[in-house]
């Protein structure tokens, strides 16, 4: 990306589609919308602008993102409440604010534009940087610490499961061998190592061969799938009757988790053959997207980060079972 054209990094993915999906649930005065992944605040700004009576609660685990977004959203005053938290803490955040339920909840998963574009965070394999990858740099193990301390089996597992890397075992073996010579600290060395560990024929397709390893490390460092596994049911539970949830995923592991939780809540659980479905067995979530929606070609042309996105929308149609 050229330095004289920084604007694209601020383009939120599928912005108007997200706003339109949430709109029917958040137009009433006093509605609360939760931005579970604030980032640079593009989605939040659009929601506050297009819905003058909505109240925004936005969370992010990255203090740097919160600082930048606070400046961007300052003009909205007390309509915007920004909280340093991870998105699996949304039920507690709402409780602390005295908000019983939210009318809209938006998740834009994965790594933010700011984190990708700031070289010193170590998320991008295209530029040399310290191997950090923590979304919240105040806590947890860095990517370098994972590479330098995990045993072979654990490294191979995260590369295979989180990175869907075919050569996970081979890459893990090379990492262990190389860290004995010198501990890992920067990304360029890891990129070269992965490239050399993968057969030449495989390297010729599918983009940078290190992208799967970097994805796996990022997911491990930030506990992304474990957090999401708690966050989606927590968010669904925090949704008001008639409320809507929008989730954008960028890789298949995330999307699969979201799909499973949505499908379970949108399916009747009664034994087959009952003439009448009891209330407690009826679906309490309605799916509003047919499968997962993809970005349009035009959107991808304008914003390359929209290419892998999978968007799902659902609406809460009754109180869930057991409540």
C-alpha positions as CSV (number, residue, x, y, z in Angstrom):
1,X,0.0,0.0,0.0
2,X,1.5,3.4,-1.0
3,X,2.2,5.9,1.7
4,X,0.3,8.7,-0.1
5,X,-3.0,6.8,0.1
6,X,-3.7,5.8,3.7
7,X,-7.5,6.1,3.4
8,X,-8.3,2.5,2.5
9,X,-7.2,1.2,5.9
10,X,-10.0,3.2,7.5
11,X,-12.7,1.7,5.3
12,X,-15.0,-0.5,7.5
13,X,-15.9,-3.8,5.8
14,X,-19.5,-4.1,4.5
15,X,-20.4,-0.9,6.4
16,X,-23.8,-0.1,5.0
17,X,-24.9,-3.8,4.9
18,X,-24.2,-4.0,8.6
19,X,-26.1,-0.7,9.3
20,X,-29.1,-1.9,7.2
21,X,-29.1,-5.3,8.9
22,X,-29.3,-3.7,12.4
23,X,-31.6,-0.8,11.4
24,X,-35.0,-2.4,12.1
25,X,-34.0,-3.2,15.7
26,X,-32.3,0.0,16.7
27,X,-34.5,2.8,15.4
28,X,-36.6,3.3,18.5
29,X,-35.5,6.0,21.0
30,X,-33.4,4.6,23.8
31,X,-32.2,1.6,21.7
32,X,-28.7,0.3,22.7
33,X,-26.3,-1.1,20.1
34,X,-23.1,-2.9,21.0
35,X,-20.0,-2.7,18.9
36,X,-18.2,-5.8,20.1
37,X,-15.1,-5.1,18.1
38,X,-14.6,-1.3,18.1
39,X,-11.3,-1.1,16.3
40,X,-10.9,2.3,14.6
41,X,-14.6,3.0,15.2
42,X,-15.9,3.1,11.6
43,X,-19.0,1.0,12.2
44,X,-19.7,2.8,15.5
45,X,-19.4,6.2,13.9
46,X,-21.9,5.2,11.1
47,X,-24.4,3.8,13.6
48,X,-24.3,6.9,15.8
49,X,-24.6,9.1,12.8
50,X,-27.5,7.3,11.0
51,X,-29.4,6.6,14.2
52,X,-29.5,9.9,16.2
53,X,-31.3,8.4,19.2
54,X,-29.3,5.2,19.6
55,X,-26.9,4.7,22.5
56,X,-23.6,2.9,21.7
57,X,-21.6,0.6,24.0
58,X,-18.3,-0.3,22.3
59,X,-15.7,-2.7,23.6
60,X,-12.1,-3.4,22.5
61,X,-9.3,-5.3,24.1
62,X,-6.7,-3.0,22.4
63,X,-6.0,0.2,24.5
64,X,-4.5,1.9,21.4
65,X,-7.7,1.3,19.4
66,X,-9.8,2.7,22.3
67,X,-7.7,5.9,22.4
68,X,-8.0,6.5,18.7
69,X,-11.8,5.7,18.6
70,X,-12.4,7.9,21.6
71,X,-11.1,10.9,19.6
72,X,-13.1,9.9,16.6
73,X,-16.4,9.5,18.5
74,X,-15.9,12.4,21.0
75,X,-18.5,14.6,19.2
76,X,-21.2,12.1,20.1
77,X,-20.7,12.8,23.8
78,X,-22.4,10.5,26.3
79,X,-24.2,8.6,23.6
80,X,-21.0,6.6,23.2
81,X,-19.6,4.5,26.0
82,X,-16.2,2.9,25.3
83,X,-15.0,0.0,27.5
84,X,-11.6,-1.8,27.7
85,X,-12.8,-5.4,27.6
86,X,-12.8,-8.5,25.5
87,X,-16.0,-9.3,23.6
88,X,-16.8,-12.4,25.7
89,X,-17.3,-9.9,28.6
90,X,-20.3,-8.1,27.0
91,X,-22.9,-9.5,29.4
92,X,-20.9,-8.2,32.4
93,X,-20.2,-4.8,30.6
94,X,-23.9,-4.3,30.0
95,X,-24.7,-5.3,33.6
96,X,-22.1,-2.9,35.0
97,X,-23.7,-0.1,32.9
98,X,-27.2,-1.0,34.1
99,X,-28.4,-2.0,30.7
100,X,-30.7,-5.1,30.8
101,X,-30.5,-6.0,27.1
102,X,-29.2,-4.7,23.8
103,X,-31.3,-4.1,20.7
104,X,-28.3,-4.6,18.3
105,X,-24.9,-6.3,18.5
106,X,-22.2,-6.2,15.9
107,X,-19.1,-8.4,15.7
108,X,-16.3,-7.6,13.1
109,X,-14.0,-10.4,14.0
110,X,-10.3,-11.0,13.3
111,X,-7.4,-8.5,13.4
112,X,-8.2,-4.8,12.9
113,X,-6.9,-2.5,10.1
114,X,-4.9,-0.5,12.7
115,X,-3.2,-3.7,14.0
116,X,-2.4,-4.9,10.5
117,X,-1.1,-1.5,9.4
118,X,1.1,-0.8,12.5
119,X,4.3,-2.6,11.7
120,X,5.5,-2.9,15.3
121,X,2.6,-5.1,16.3
122,X,3.9,-8.1,14.3
123,X,0.6,-9.1,12.8
124,X,1.6,-8.7,9.1
125,X,3.9,-11.2,7.5
126,X,4.7,-8.7,4.7
127,X,7.0,-6.5,6.8
128,X,9.6,-7.3,9.4
129,X,8.5,-6.5,13.0
130,X,8.7,-7.8,16.5
131,X,6.7,-11.0,16.9
132,X,4.1,-9.7,19.3
133,X,0.6,-10.2,17.8
134,X,-1.2,-9.5,21.1
135,X,-4.4,-7.4,20.6
136,X,-3.9,-6.2,24.2
137,X,-0.2,-5.7,24.7
138,X,-0.7,-5.4,28.5
139,X,-1.4,-9.1,29.0
140,X,-0.6,-12.6,27.8
141,X,2.2,-14.4,25.9
142,X,3.5,-12.8,22.7
143,X,3.9,-14.8,19.5
144,X,7.7,-14.9,20.1
145,X,7.1,-16.5,23.5
146,X,4.9,-19.1,22.0
147,X,7.5,-19.9,19.3
148,X,10.3,-20.1,21.8
149,X,8.6,-22.1,24.6
150,X,5.9,-24.4,23.2
151,X,6.8,-28.1,22.7
152,X,6.7,-29.7,19.3
153,X,3.2,-31.3,19.7
154,X,1.6,-28.1,20.9
155,X,3.1,-26.0,18.1
156,X,2.1,-28.6,15.4
157,X,-1.4,-28.7,16.8
158,X,-2.1,-25.0,16.7
159,X,-0.5,-24.7,13.2
160,X,-2.7,-27.6,12.0
161,X,-6.0,-26.6,13.7
162,X,-5.8,-22.8,13.8
163,X,-3.8,-22.3,10.6
164,X,-5.2,-25.3,8.7
165,X,-1.6,-25.8,7.7
166,X,-0.8,-29.2,5.9
167,X,2.9,-29.0,6.8
168,X,2.3,-28.2,10.5
169,X,4.6,-31.0,11.8
170,X,7.4,-30.1,9.5
171,X,7.2,-26.4,10.3
172,X,7.1,-27.1,14.0
173,X,10.2,-29.3,13.7
174,X,12.1,-26.5,12.0
175,X,11.0,-23.9,14.6
176,X,12.3,-26.1,17.4
177,X,15.6,-26.6,15.6
178,X,16.1,-23.0,14.8
179,X,15.1,-21.6,18.2
180,X,18.0,-23.7,19.7
181,X,20.4,-21.6,17.6
182,X,18.7,-18.3,18.5
183,X,15.3,-17.5,20.0
184,X,12.7,-16.0,17.7
185,X,12.1,-12.2,18.0
186,X,11.2,-10.8,14.5
187,X,8.7,-11.8,11.8
188,X,11.0,-11.8,8.8
189,X,13.0,-14.8,10.1
190,X,9.8,-16.8,10.7
191,X,8.5,-16.0,7.2
192,X,11.7,-17.2,5.6
193,X,11.7,-20.4,7.7
194,X,8.1,-21.3,6.8
195,X,8.7,-20.6,3.1
196,X,11.7,-22.9,3.1
197,X,9.9,-25.6,5.0
198,X,7.1,-25.8,2.5
199,X,7.6,-27.7,-0.8
200,X,8.3,-25.5,-3.8
201,X,5.2,-26.8,-5.7
202,X,2.9,-25.7,-2.9
203,X,4.6,-22.3,-2.6
204,X,3.6,-21.4,-6.1
205,X,-0.1,-21.1,-5.3
206,X,-2.2,-19.6,-2.5
207,X,-0.3,-16.4,-1.7
208,X,2.3,-16.0,1.0
209,X,3.0,-19.4,2.5
210,X,3.5,-17.9,5.9
211,X,-0.1,-16.6,6.2
212,X,-1.4,-19.8,7.7
213,X,1.3,-19.9,10.4
214,X,0.7,-16.2,11.2
215,X,-3.1,-16.8,11.5
216,X,-2.5,-19.7,13.8
217,X,-0.1,-17.8,16.1
218,X,-2.5,-14.8,16.2
219,X,-5.5,-17.0,17.2
220,X,-3.4,-18.8,19.8
221,X,-1.9,-15.7,21.3
222,X,-5.2,-14.0,21.7
223,X,-7.3,-17.1,22.5
224,X,-9.6,-16.0,19.7
225,X,-11.6,-19.2,19.3
226,X,-12.0,-19.8,23.0
227,X,-13.2,-16.2,23.5
228,X,-15.6,-16.5,20.5
229,X,-16.9,-19.7,21.9
230,X,-18.0,-17.8,25.0
231,X,-18.8,-14.6,23.3
232,X,-21.6,-15.7,20.8
233,X,-23.8,-17.4,23.4
234,X,-23.2,-14.5,25.8
235,X,-24.2,-12.0,23.1
236,X,-27.3,-14.0,22.1
237,X,-28.3,-14.0,25.8
238,X,-27.8,-10.2,26.0
239,X,-30.0,-9.6,23.0
240,X,-33.5,-8.1,23.6
241,X,-36.6,-9.6,22.1
242,X,-36.7,-8.3,18.5
243,X,-33.0,-7.5,18.7
244,X,-30.5,-8.3,15.9
245,X,-27.0,-9.6,15.9
246,X,-24.6,-9.3,13.0
247,X,-21.3,-11.3,12.8
248,X,-18.6,-10.9,10.2
249,X,-16.0,-13.7,10.2
250,X,-12.8,-13.8,8.1
251,X,-11.8,-17.5,8.4
252,X,-13.7,-20.8,8.4
253,X,-13.0,-21.7,12.0
254,X,-14.8,-18.5,13.3
255,X,-17.6,-18.8,10.8
256,X,-18.2,-22.4,11.7
257,X,-18.6,-21.6,15.4
258,X,-21.0,-18.7,14.7
259,X,-23.0,-20.9,12.3
260,X,-23.3,-23.7,14.9
261,X,-24.6,-21.3,17.7
262,X,-27.0,-19.6,15.3
263,X,-28.3,-22.9,13.9
264,X,-28.8,-24.4,17.4
265,X,-30.9,-21.4,18.6
266,X,-32.9,-21.4,15.3
267,X,-33.9,-25.1,15.4
268,X,-36.8,-26.7,17.2
269,X,-35.7,-29.3,19.8
270,X,-38.9,-31.2,20.1
271,X,-38.9,-35.0,19.6
272,X,-40.1,-35.8,16.1
273,X,-43.8,-36.5,15.5
274,X,-45.3,-34.1,18.1
275,X,-48.6,-32.6,16.8
276,X,-47.8,-29.3,18.6
277,X,-44.4,-28.0,19.4
278,X,-44.2,-26.9,23.1
279,X,-43.0,-23.3,23.7
280,X,-39.8,-24.5,25.4
281,X,-38.8,-26.5,22.3
282,X,-39.5,-23.8,19.7
283,X,-36.7,-21.8,18.0
284,X,-35.9,-18.5,19.6
285,X,-33.6,-17.1,16.9
286,X,-34.5,-16.4,13.3
287,X,-31.8,-16.5,10.7
288,X,-31.9,-13.5,8.4
289,X,-29.2,-14.5,6.0
290,X,-29.3,-17.5,3.6
291,X,-26.0,-19.1,4.7
292,X,-23.2,-16.6,5.0
293,X,-23.3,-13.5,2.8
294,X,-20.1,-12.5,0.9
295,X,-18.9,-9.0,0.0
296,X,-19.7,-7.8,-3.5
297,X,-17.1,-7.6,-6.2
298,X,-17.3,-3.8,-6.0
299,X,-16.7,-3.8,-2.3
300,X,-13.7,-6.1,-2.6
301,X,-12.3,-3.8,-5.3
302,X,-12.7,-0.8,-3.0
303,X,-11.5,-2.6,0.1
304,X,-9.3,-5.8,-0.4
305,X,-9.8,-6.8,3.3
306,X,-13.5,-7.6,2.5
307,X,-12.5,-10.5,0.3
308,X,-12.7,-13.3,2.8
309,X,-15.6,-12.0,4.9
310,X,-18.6,-14.1,5.8
311,X,-21.6,-12.2,7.2
312,X,-24.4,-13.7,9.2
313,X,-27.5,-11.9,10.7
314,X,-30.1,-13.2,13.1
315,X,-33.0,-11.9,15.1
316,X,-34.2,-12.9,18.6
317,X,-37.9,-13.9,18.2
318,X,-38.7,-15.2,21.7
319,X,-37.2,-15.8,25.1
320,X,-34.8,-18.8,24.8
321,X,-35.5,-22.1,26.4
322,X,-35.0,-22.2,30.1
323,X,-35.6,-18.4,30.7
